Amino acid sequence: MATEGRNIPPAAEQWMAERAGARTLTVRAPHAVAVRDPGPVTDLILRAAC
């Protein structure tokens, strides 16, 4: 989850993720976290794929 997101408020992201039973990662970044800080996102995807 992006802590500095303005497109979707972080609290709303958290609520939706919990409701979906999703695995989450919190990164201090804007909504486009995969562009701003791709390392943690890549690590999460790789862990999920294994």
N, C-alpha and C positions, 0 to 999 in steps of 0.2 A: 504494500500500500504506500502511496505517496503522501507523505505528511504535509507537503506544501501544495497539494493539488487544489486548483480553483474550479476545474470543470465539474468534478464530483467532490463534494465535501468529504474529508477523511472519515468522519463519523458515519456518513451514509455508505461509503465503501466498506467500512468495517461491518456494518449491519448486514449488507448484502452478502459479504463473504461468509459471515457466520451462518446466515440463513441457507446458503448454498453448501455449507460444510466444506468450504475451500481451505486449502493450505495457503497461508499468507506470509508475506515478507514485508517488513516495514523499512522503507528507505527514505531518508531525508532528501526529497527531491520534488519537483513539480509533477503534474499529471503524466507527462511523457517520460516517466522514469526509465523506460527501456532505452530511450535515446540519450538521456542525460547521464545515467550511470548503469550501463548494460551489464557490468560484472555480476552483481547480485542477482539480477534477473536471469542471466545465463546459468548461474549456479543452481538456482531454484528449478529451472527447466531440466537441467541435466540430472538433478537428484530425483525429480519426478519420473524421468524416463527410465531410471534404473530399477 
